Amino acid sequence: MRIDGNTVDRVTIAVGVVTALISPLSRYFDKQKPYFVRETATVDMLNGVMLVPFLMMVGSVFSSDLLKELLSSAKITLAIGGLAGLIFVIGELCKTKT
């Protein structure tokens, strides 16, 4: 089996996995049970996956090479970041004012 995914997608998945493991490990070392909570791990993983495209979008302001990489090989990662941003903005616009 050959691993041939692009670097950005591999890093994105790795960051998602690491962030999903932080809460269970923290609860394990604090002796809080249950160690693994599926809903929390899923949200943590999705938040971690968002870090890479957001950082690349910000970094593309400073590096044209990063922008080219983002636009050519990381379209799915860019789309995920854009979708998360869109959902956040729509949520803020639709939020009831108190």
Secondary structure, 3 states (H helix, E strand, C coil): CCCCCCHHHHHHHHHHHHHHHHHHHHHHHCCCCCCCCHHHHHHHHHHHHHHHHHHHHHHCCCCHHHHHHHHHHCHHHHHHHHHHHHHHHHHHHHCCCC
